[in-house]
Amino acid sequence: MKSEVQILEKPKPLKDQVWSEDVEPLVSISCITYNHEKFISDAIEGFLMQETTFPVEINIHDDASTDNTANIIREYEKKYPNVLFNVIYQTENQYSKKDGSIRRIQHRRAQGKYYAICEGDDFWHDPYKLQKQINLLEEHGNSHVLSFHPVRLKVQNELGSNSIMGHFGNKLKIIGPFQIISNYIPTVSAVIRTDIFENYPNTSNKAPFGDAFLWAVAASKGYAIYIPESMAVRRKHNQGVYSSLNVKSQIEKSIKTRELMVNSKELSSIHNYIKAYLISLYQKHLCELRGVSQKTPIIKKIISLIISTPTTLIWYLKIPLQKQLRRVKRYTEKIRYSFTANGN
C-alpha cells in the first residue's frame, strides 16, 4: 500500500461509506461485463451491500456492451457519488482481440492491497464476504496470497438446492500449491493479493482460461485459505464464456492453458505440479477423441509427462501410475506404436 489505510470502527455498507478524496482503498473489486443488462444490477448490489471497515474501490470494465448494461452502470454512479466507482466504458470490444488486454487493464489499475473478482453476470450475497476474507488474509500474513469459498450455481434462473461448486469440506483449510492448481476455484469467490501481478507472465496473454492461470501464479507465490461458507452465486447461461463451450472445447482450452503454464519460466517452481495435472487432462481429452490420427499426439504427450513427472504427484492426484501406463499401452498397441517403460 502507498499509505496507511483509513479504517472504520465498525463495518458499514459500501453505499453508506464516505471517505476523504485521498483515501487509499484496501480492496479493489474487478468486474468485467459485456451485455449483462439482465445481471449487472445484481452484481453491483452485491458490491454495495458489502459491510467493511476499510475502503473498497469498484473497478468496472464494460467491454463495449451493445445492450443497456452501460446505462445501468451509469445510473449507479449517479445514485452513489460517494462510492469509489472507477468505470471504463469501452467503445471497442477488447475480449475479441484474444490478447489478454482486459485482464492487464484491470490488474494495472487496481490500487488496493487485495483484488476481489466478480464478473458482471455473477453476484455476492453475503454482506460480510469481503470483511471475512480480508480478516483471514491479514491474520495469516504474506505467505497466504489467496482466499476462496464455495459458491452456489444458478442455472437458467433456477437455483438448485444442492448445486454447490468449489466445496473443499466443512472446515477452514490452508490449501497448498498443488491443490490450488488441480482443483476448481470459483472465480466469483476469489480474493487475491494484488502484488502477485508484479512480473506477471506474458504467456498468460494467450491463455484461454485466464483465471486458471491466475491461480497458478498464486500457487507459485504461496498458500490459499479456504472458507467453508457459500457467499456468492455463479450463473451458468448460454452467453457465458465457459458455459457456452462443449465438453471437448472446455478440455482443449484447459489443456492449452496448462501447456502455457509449463512454458512459463515464472512458474518454474510449480512445473511438476502442473505436469501432473496435465496427465489427467490428457486422459480426459483421449475420451473425447475419435480415430488413431487424433489420439497419437496425445498419447505421446502422456508418455512424456509420465516419465518426467515425479510419481508421488501422480499418486497424489489419485491417478495410479500403473493404471496410467496400462491405459497408454492399450492405446499404443491399437495403433502399433512401440511403447516401453522409458519412453523410447
TILO-829485 format. One record per residue: x, y, z of N, C-alpha, C in turn; residue in one letter. Coordinates in steps of 0.2 Angstrom, whole numbers. Example, Ala and Ser with C-alpha at 12.3 -4.5 7.8 and 13.67 -1.06 7.14 Angstrom:
<drenses>
66,-28,39,62,-22,39,66,-16,39,a
64,-11,35,68,-5,36,64,0,39,s
</drenses>
This chain:
<drenses>
4,-6,0,0,0,0,4,6,0,m
2,11,-3,6,18,-4,6,21,3,k
0,21,7,0,25,13,-5,21,18,s
-5,23,24,-9,19,29,-17,20,27,e
-20,14,27,-27,14,25,-31,16,31,v
-36,20,29,-41,23,34,-46,17,36,q
-47,16,42,-51,11,45,-57,14,49,i
-63,11,48,-69,12,52,-69,8,59,l
-73,11,64,-73,7,70,-78,1,69,e
-83,1,65,-87,-4,64,-89,-5,56,k
-90,-11,54,-92,-12,47,-98,-8,45,p
-97,-6,39,-103,-1,36,-104,-3,29,k
-110,-3,26,-111,-5,19,-107,0,15,p
-104,-2,9,-100,2,5,-105,8,2,l
-111,7,1,-115,13,-1,-116,18,4,k
-115,17,10,-115,22,15,-109,25,18,d
-103,22,15,-97,25,17,-95,31,14,q
-92,36,18,-89,42,15,-82,43,17,v
-77,43,12,-70,44,13,-67,50,11,w
-61,52,13,-58,58,10,-56,57,3,s
-55,62,0,-53,62,-8,-46,58,-9,e
-42,58,-4,-35,55,-5,-35,48,-2,d
-41,45,-1,-41,38,3,-38,33,-2,v
-35,28,2,-31,23,-2,-35,17,-1,e
-38,14,-6,-43,8,-5,-38,2,-2,p
-41,-2,2,-38,-9,4,-39,-14,-1,l
-45,-14,-4,-48,-19,-9,-50,-16,-15,v
-48,-19,-21,-50,-17,-27,-55,-23,-30,s
-61,-21,-31,-66,-26,-35,-65,-25,-42,i
-64,-31,-45,-63,-31,-53,-70,-34,-56,s
-73,-30,-60,-79,-33,-63,-79,-31,-70,c
-79,-37,-74,-79,-36,-81,-85,-38,-84,i
-88,-34,-88,-95,-35,-90,-96,-34,-98,t
-100,-38,-101,-102,-37,-108,-109,-40,-109,y
-114,-35,-111,-121,-37,-112,-124,-41,-107,n
-123,-38,-101,-126,-41,-95,-131,-37,-92,h
-136,-34,-96,-141,-30,-94,-146,-34,-89,e
-146,-40,-90,-151,-44,-85,-148,-46,-78,k
-141,-45,-78,-137,-47,-72,-133,-42,-68,f
-131,-36,-72,-127,-32,-69,-129,-29,-62,i
-135,-27,-62,-138,-24,-56,-137,-29,-50,s
-138,-35,-51,-137,-40,-45,-129,-40,-43,d
-125,-39,-48,-118,-39,-46,-116,-33,-42,a
-118,-27,-45,-117,-20,-41,-120,-20,-34,i
-126,-23,-34,-130,-23,-27,-126,-27,-22,e
-123,-32,-25,-119,-37,-21,-112,-33,-18,g
-110,-28,-22,-104,-24,-20,-106,-19,-15,f
-112,-16,-16,-114,-10,-12,-116,-12,-5,l
-118,-19,-5,-121,-21,2,-115,-24,6,m
-109,-24,4,-103,-26,7,-102,-22,13,q
-102,-25,19,-101,-21,25,-93,-22,27,e
-90,-17,27,-82,-17,28,-80,-11,33,t
-74,-12,36,-71,-7,40,-66,-3,36,t
-65,-5,30,-60,-2,25,-63,0,19,f
-59,5,15,-62,7,9,-61,2,3,p
-66,2,-1,-66,-3,-7,-67,1,-13,v
-63,0,-18,-64,3,-25,-68,-2,-29,e
-72,0,-34,-76,-4,-38,-74,-3,-45,i
-69,-7,-48,-67,-6,-55,-71,-10,-60,n
-75,-7,-63,-79,-10,-68,-77,-9,-75,i
-76,-14,-79,-74,-13,-86,-80,-16,-91,h
-83,-11,-94,-89,-13,-98,-85,-13,-105,d
-86,-19,-108,-82,-21,-114,-86,-19,-120,d
-88,-13,-121,-92,-11,-127,-99,-15,-128,a
-102,-15,-122,-109,-18,-122,-114,-15,-128,s
-117,-19,-131,-122,-17,-136,-129,-17,-133,t
-130,-19,-127,-137,-18,-124,-137,-12,-119,d
-141,-13,-114,-142,-7,-109,-137,-8,-103,n
-132,-12,-103,-128,-13,-97,-124,-6,-95,t
-121,-3,-100,-118,3,-98,-122,9,-95,a
-128,9,-97,-133,14,-95,-135,12,-87,n
-136,6,-86,-137,4,-79,-131,6,-75,i
-125,4,-77,-119,6,-73,-119,14,-71,i
-120,18,-76,-120,25,-76,-126,27,-71,r
-131,24,-70,-136,26,-65,-134,25,-58,e
-130,19,-57,-127,18,-51,-122,23,-49,y
-118,25,-54,-113,30,-52,-116,37,-50,e
-122,39,-53,-125,45,-52,-129,44,-45,k
-131,38,-43,-135,37,-37,-131,37,-31,k
-125,34,-32,-120,34,-26,-113,37,-28,y
-113,44,-28,-107,48,-29,-102,47,-24,p
-103,45,-18,-99,44,-13,-95,37,-14,n
-97,33,-17,-94,26,-18,-88,27,-23,v
-83,23,-22,-77,23,-26,-78,19,-32,l
-82,22,-37,-83,19,-43,-78,21,-48,f
-75,16,-52,-70,18,-57,-72,14,-63,n
-75,17,-68,-78,13,-73,-75,15,-80,v
-73,10,-84,-71,11,-91,-77,8,-95,i
-79,13,-100,-84,11,-105,-80,11,-111,y
-79,5,-114,-75,4,-120,-80,5,-126,q
-77,8,-131,-80,9,-137,-78,3,-142,t
-73,-1,-141,-71,-6,-145,-70,-12,-140,e
-73,-18,-142,-73,-24,-138,-66,-26,-138,n
-63,-27,-132,-57,-29,-130,-56,-37,-130,q
-61,-40,-128,-61,-48,-127,-59,-51,-134,y
-62,-48,-139,-62,-51,-146,-55,-51,-148,s
-50,-47,-145,-43,-47,-148,-39,-53,-145,k
-42,-56,-140,-39,-63,-138,-32,-62,-136,k
-30,-56,-133,-23,-54,-131,-22,-53,-124,d
-27,-54,-120,-27,-53,-113,-27,-46,-111,g
-29,-42,-115,-29,-34,-114,-34,-32,-108,s
-40,-36,-107,-44,-34,-102,-41,-35,-95,i
-38,-41,-94,-35,-43,-88,-30,-38,-86,r
-25,-37,-91,-20,-32,-90,-23,-25,-88,r
-28,-23,-91,-31,-16,-89,-33,-17,-82,i
-37,-22,-80,-39,-22,-73,-34,-23,-68,q
-29,-27,-70,-23,-28,-65,-20,-22,-63,h
-18,-18,-69,-14,-12,-68,-17,-6,-64,r
-24,-6,-65,-27,0,-62,-29,-2,-55,r
-28,-8,-52,-30,-9,-45,-26,-6,-40,a
-28,-2,-36,-24,2,-31,-24,-2,-24,q
-29,-7,-23,-29,-10,-17,-24,-15,-15,g
-23,-17,-9,-18,-22,-7,-21,-29,-9,k
-28,-29,-10,-31,-35,-12,-36,-34,-18,y
-37,-40,-21,-40,-39,-28,-46,-44,-28,y
-52,-42,-28,-58,-47,-27,-61,-47,-34,a
-63,-53,-36,-66,-54,-43,-73,-56,-43,i
-77,-52,-47,-84,-54,-48,-86,-52,-55,c
-87,-56,-60,-89,-54,-67,-97,-52,-66,e
-98,-48,-72,-105,-45,-72,-111,-49,-72,g
-110,-55,-73,-116,-60,-73,-116,-64,-67,d
-112,-63,-62,-112,-67,-55,-113,-62,-50,d
-114,-64,-44,-115,-59,-38,-114,-62,-31,f
-112,-58,-27,-111,-59,-20,-118,-59,-16,w
-119,-63,-11,-125,-62,-7,-124,-62,0,h
-117,-63,3,-116,-62,10,-113,-55,11,d
-116,-51,15,-114,-44,16,-107,-43,19,p
-104,-49,22,-98,-49,26,-93,-53,22,y
-94,-55,16,-89,-59,12,-82,-55,12,k
-82,-49,10,-75,-46,9,-72,-45,16,l
-76,-43,21,-73,-42,28,-70,-49,31,q
-74,-55,30,-71,-61,32,-65,-63,29,k
-65,-62,22,-59,-65,18,-53,-60,20,q
-54,-54,20,-48,-49,21,-45,-50,28,i
-50,-51,33,-48,-53,40,-43,-59,40,n
-45,-64,37,-41,-70,37,-34,-69,33,l
-34,-66,28,-28,-65,24,-23,-60,28,l
-26,-55,31,-22,-51,36,-19,-55,41,e
-23,-59,44,-20,-63,50,-15,-68,48,e
-15,-71,42,-11,-76,40,-4,-73,37,h
-4,-67,35,2,-64,33,4,-65,26,g
10,-63,24,11,-63,16,12,-70,13,n
13,-75,17,13,-82,13,7,-84,11,s
1,-81,13,-5,-83,11,-8,-78,6,h
-9,-80,-1,-10,-75,-6,-17,-75,-9,v
-21,-80,-7,-27,-81,-10,-32,-84,-5,l
-39,-81,-5,-44,-84,-1,-50,-85,-6,s
-53,-91,-4,-59,-93,-8,-64,-97,-4,f
-70,-98,-7,-75,-102,-4,-80,-105,-9,h
-84,-109,-6,-89,-112,-11,-94,-107,-14,p
-97,-109,-19,-102,-104,-22,-108,-109,-24,v
-114,-105,-25,-120,-109,-27,-120,-108,-35,r
-123,-113,-38,-123,-112,-46,-130,-111,-47,l
-131,-106,-51,-138,-104,-53,-139,-105,-61,k
-143,-110,-63,-143,-112,-70,-150,-110,-73,v
-150,-105,-78,-156,-103,-81,-161,-101,-76,q
-159,-96,-71,-163,-93,-66,-166,-98,-61,n
-164,-104,-61,-167,-109,-56,-161,-111,-52,e
-161,-109,-45,-156,-111,-40,-157,-117,-37,l
-153,-122,-39,-154,-129,-36,-151,-129,-29,g
-155,-133,-25,-153,-133,-18,-146,-136,-16,s
-144,-141,-20,-138,-144,-19,-133,-143,-24,n
-134,-137,-28,-129,-135,-33,-123,-131,-30,s
-118,-134,-28,-113,-131,-24,-106,-132,-28,i
-102,-127,-29,-96,-128,-33,-90,-125,-29,m
-85,-129,-30,-79,-127,-26,-79,-129,-18,g
-82,-134,-17,-83,-137,-10,-77,-141,-8,h
-73,-139,-3,-67,-142,-1,-68,-145,6,f
-74,-146,9,-75,-148,15,-79,-143,20,g
-80,-145,26,-84,-141,31,-80,-137,36,n
-73,-137,35,-68,-134,39,-64,-129,36,k
-62,-124,39,-57,-119,37,-51,-123,35,l
-48,-122,29,-42,-125,27,-37,-121,24,k
-30,-123,25,-25,-120,21,-23,-124,15,i
-24,-122,9,-23,-126,3,-16,-124,0,i
-12,-130,-1,-6,-129,-4,-6,-128,-12,g
0,-127,-15,1,-126,-22,-2,-131,-26,p
-1,-137,-25,-4,-142,-29,-11,-143,-29,f
-14,-142,-23,-21,-142,-23,-24,-136,-26,q
-21,-130,-26,-24,-124,-30,-24,-125,-37,i
-19,-129,-40,-18,-130,-47,-23,-135,-49,i
-24,-140,-45,-28,-146,-48,-35,-147,-46,s
-38,-141,-42,-45,-141,-40,-48,-135,-43,n
-55,-135,-43,-59,-130,-46,-59,-124,-40,y
-57,-118,-42,-58,-112,-38,-63,-108,-41,i
-69,-106,-38,-74,-102,-41,-71,-95,-42,p
-71,-92,-48,-68,-85,-49,-72,-80,-44,t
-79,-81,-44,-83,-76,-40,-81,-76,-33,v
-78,-81,-30,-76,-82,-23,-69,-79,-21,s
-65,-77,-26,-58,-76,-25,-57,-69,-23,a
-52,-69,-18,-49,-63,-16,-42,-64,-16,v
-38,-60,-19,-31,-62,-20,-26,-56,-19,i
-20,-57,-17,-15,-51,-16,-14,-48,-22,r
-14,-41,-23,-13,-38,-29,-6,-38,-31,t
-1,-39,-26,6,-39,-28,8,-45,-32,d
4,-50,-33,6,-56,-37,6,-54,-44,i
3,-48,-46,3,-46,-53,9,-43,-55,f
14,-42,-51,21,-39,-52,24,-45,-56,e
28,-43,-62,31,-48,-66,27,-54,-68,n
21,-52,-70,16,-57,-72,18,-60,-78,y
17,-67,-79,20,-70,-85,16,-67,-92,p
20,-66,-97,17,-64,-103,14,-69,-107,n
16,-75,-105,12,-81,-108,5,-81,-106,t
3,-78,-101,-4,-78,-99,-9,-75,-104,s
-6,-70,-108,-10,-67,-113,-13,-71,-118,n
-10,-77,-119,-13,-82,-124,-17,-87,-121,k
-18,-87,-114,-21,-92,-111,-29,-92,-112,a
-32,-97,-114,-39,-97,-115,-43,-96,-108,p
-40,-98,-103,-43,-98,-96,-39,-94,-92,f
-40,-87,-92,-35,-83,-88,-36,-84,-81,g
-41,-86,-78,-42,-87,-71,-38,-92,-68,d
-38,-98,-72,-34,-104,-70,-27,-102,-70,a
-24,-98,-75,-18,-95,-75,-16,-91,-69,f
-21,-87,-67,-20,-83,-61,-19,-87,-55,l
-23,-93,-54,-22,-97,-48,-15,-100,-48,w
-13,-102,-54,-6,-105,-54,-1,-100,-52,a
-1,-93,-54,3,-88,-52,3,-88,-44,v
-3,-88,-42,-4,-88,-34,-1,-93,-31,a
-2,-99,-34,1,-105,-31,9,-105,-31,a
12,-101,-36,19,-101,-36,21,-96,-30,s
17,-92,-28,19,-87,-23,17,-89,-15,k
12,-93,-15,11,-95,-8,5,-99,-7,g
1,-99,-2,-5,-103,0,-11,-100,-1,y
-17,-104,-1,-23,-101,-1,-27,-103,5,a
-32,-99,7,-36,-100,13,-43,-102,11,i
-46,-107,12,-52,-110,10,-57,-108,16,y
-63,-105,15,-68,-103,20,-74,-107,18,i
-76,-112,22,-82,-116,21,-89,-113,21,p
-90,-107,18,-96,-104,18,-98,-102,11,e
-104,-103,9,-106,-101,2,-108,-94,3,s
-104,-89,-1,-106,-82,0,-107,-79,-7,m
-107,-83,-12,-109,-80,-19,-112,-85,-23,a
-114,-82,-29,-118,-86,-34,-114,-85,-41,v
-113,-91,-44,-111,-91,-51,-116,-93,-56,r
-117,-89,-61,-123,-90,-65,-120,-94,-71,r
-124,-99,-73,-122,-103,-79,-128,-102,-85,k
-126,-99,-90,-131,-97,-95,-127,-98,-102,h
-131,-98,-107,-129,-99,-114,-124,-93,-117,n
-124,-87,-114,-120,-82,-116,-113,-82,-112,q
-112,-86,-107,-106,-87,-103,-100,-89,-107,g
-94,-86,-106,-88,-88,-110,-87,-95,-109,v
-87,-98,-103,-86,-105,-102,-92,-110,-103,y
-97,-107,-101,-104,-111,-101,-106,-113,-108,s
-104,-108,-113,-106,-109,-120,-102,-114,-124,s
-96,-117,-120,-92,-122,-124,-94,-129,-122,l
-93,-133,-127,-95,-140,-126,-89,-143,-122,n
-90,-150,-120,-85,-153,-116,-78,-153,-119,v
-78,-155,-125,-72,-156,-129,-68,-149,-129,k
-72,-144,-131,-68,-137,-131,-66,-135,-124,s
-70,-137,-119,-68,-135,-112,-61,-138,-110,q
-61,-145,-112,-55,-149,-111,-49,-146,-115,i
-50,-145,-121,-44,-142,-125,-42,-136,-123,e
-46,-131,-121,-44,-125,-118,-41,-125,-112,k
-43,-130,-108,-40,-131,-101,-32,-134,-102,s
-32,-138,-107,-25,-141,-109,-21,-135,-111,i
-23,-131,-116,-19,-126,-119,-17,-121,-113,k
-21,-120,-109,-19,-115,-103,-14,-118,-99,t
-14,-125,-97,-9,-128,-93,-2,-129,-97,r
-3,-130,-104,3,-130,-108,7,-124,-108,e
3,-118,-108,7,-112,-107,10,-111,-101,l
7,-113,-95,10,-113,-89,16,-116,-88,m
17,-122,-91,23,-126,-91,28,-123,-95,v
27,-119,-100,31,-115,-104,33,-108,-101,n
30,-107,-95,31,-100,-92,37,-101,-87,s
43,-97,-88,48,-98,-83,47,-95,-76,k
42,-90,-76,40,-88,-70,36,-93,-65,e
34,-98,-68,31,-103,-64,35,-110,-64,l
41,-109,-65,46,-115,-64,46,-119,-58,s
44,-115,-52,44,-119,-46,38,-123,-45,s
33,-123,-49,27,-127,-49,26,-131,-55,i
31,-132,-60,30,-135,-66,28,-142,-65,h
31,-146,-60,30,-153,-59,22,-154,-57,n
20,-149,-53,13,-149,-51,8,-149,-57,y
10,-144,-61,6,-143,-67,6,-149,-72,i
12,-152,-73,13,-158,-77,8,-163,-75,k
8,-164,-68,4,-170,-65,-3,-169,-67,a
-5,-163,-66,-12,-161,-68,-14,-162,-75,y
-9,-160,-79,-10,-161,-87,-11,-168,-89,l
-8,-173,-85,-9,-180,-87,-16,-182,-86,i
-20,-179,-81,-27,-181,-80,-31,-177,-86,s
-29,-171,-88,-32,-168,-93,-31,-171,-100,l
-25,-174,-101,-24,-178,-107,-29,-184,-108,y
-29,-187,-102,-33,-193,-102,-41,-192,-103,q
-43,-186,-101,-50,-184,-102,-51,-182,-110,k
-45,-179,-112,-46,-177,-119,-46,-184,-124,h
-42,-189,-122,-42,-195,-126,-49,-198,-126,l
-53,-197,-121,-60,-200,-121,-65,-196,-126,c
-63,-190,-127,-67,-186,-132,-65,-187,-139,e
-59,-190,-140,-56,-190,-147,-59,-197,-151,l
-58,-196,-157,-60,-202,-161,-55,-204,-166,r
-53,-210,-167,-48,-211,-173,-41,-211,-170,g
-37,-215,-174,-29,-216,-172,-26,-209,-173,v
-27,-205,-179,-23,-199,-180,-24,-194,-175,s
-30,-194,-172,-31,-189,-166,-28,-191,-160,q
-28,-197,-158,-26,-200,-152,-18,-200,-151,k
-15,-201,-157,-7,-202,-157,-4,-196,-153,t
-5,-190,-155,-1,-185,-152,-2,-184,-145,p
-8,-185,-142,-10,-185,-135,-6,-191,-132,i
-6,-197,-135,-3,-202,-131,4,-201,-130,i
8,-198,-135,15,-196,-135,16,-191,-129,k
11,-186,-128,12,-181,-123,11,-185,-116,k
6,-189,-116,5,-193,-109,12,-197,-107,i
15,-200,-112,21,-204,-110,26,-199,-108,i
27,-194,-112,32,-189,-110,31,-186,-103,s
25,-185,-101,24,-182,-94,24,-187,-89,l
22,-193,-90,23,-199,-85,30,-200,-83,i
34,-199,-88,42,-201,-87,45,-195,-84,i
43,-189,-85,46,-183,-82,43,-180,-76,s
37,-183,-74,34,-181,-68,35,-185,-62,t
37,-183,-56,38,-187,-50,31,-191,-49,p
32,-198,-48,27,-202,-47,23,-201,-41,t
26,-198,-36,22,-196,-30,16,-191,-31,t
18,-187,-36,12,-182,-38,7,-185,-42,l
8,-190,-46,3,-193,-50,-1,-197,-45,i
2,-200,-40,-2,-204,-35,-6,-199,-31,w
-3,-193,-29,-7,-188,-25,-13,-186,-29,y
-13,-186,-35,-18,-184,-39,-23,-189,-40,l
-22,-195,-37,-27,-201,-37,-27,-204,-44,k
-22,-203,-48,-21,-207,-54,-15,-212,-53,i
-17,-218,-52,-11,-223,-51,-7,-223,-57,p
0,-223,-56,4,-224,-61,3,-230,-66,l
3,-236,-63,2,-242,-67,-5,-241,-71,q
-10,-239,-68,-16,-238,-72,-15,-233,-78,k
-11,-228,-77,-10,-223,-82,-6,-227,-88,q
-1,-231,-86,4,-234,-90,0,-240,-94,l
-5,-243,-91,-9,-248,-94,-13,-245,-99,r
-16,-239,-98,-21,-236,-102,-17,-234,-109,r
-11,-231,-107,-7,-228,-113,-5,-234,-117,v
-3,-240,-114,-1,-245,-118,-6,-248,-122,k
-12,-249,-119,-18,-251,-123,-19,-247,-129,r
-19,-241,-129,-20,-236,-134,-14,-237,-139,y
-8,-238,-137,-2,-238,-142,-2,-245,-145,t
-4,-250,-142,-4,-256,-145,-9,-256,-151,e
-15,-253,-150,-20,-252,-155,-17,-249,-162,k
-13,-244,-161,-11,-241,-167,-3,-243,-168,i
-1,-249,-165,5,-251,-167,11,-246,-165,r
10,-243,-160,15,-238,-158,19,-242,-152,y
26,-242,-153,30,-245,-149,31,-242,-142,s
29,-245,-137,29,-242,-130,34,-246,-126,f
38,-243,-122,42,-245,-117,42,-241,-111,t
44,-244,-105,43,-240,-99,47,-234,-99,a
53,-234,-103,57,-227,-103,55,-223,-108,n
50,-224,-112,48,-220,-117,52,-220,-124,g
56,-225,-125,60,-225,-131,56,-229,-136,n
</drenses>
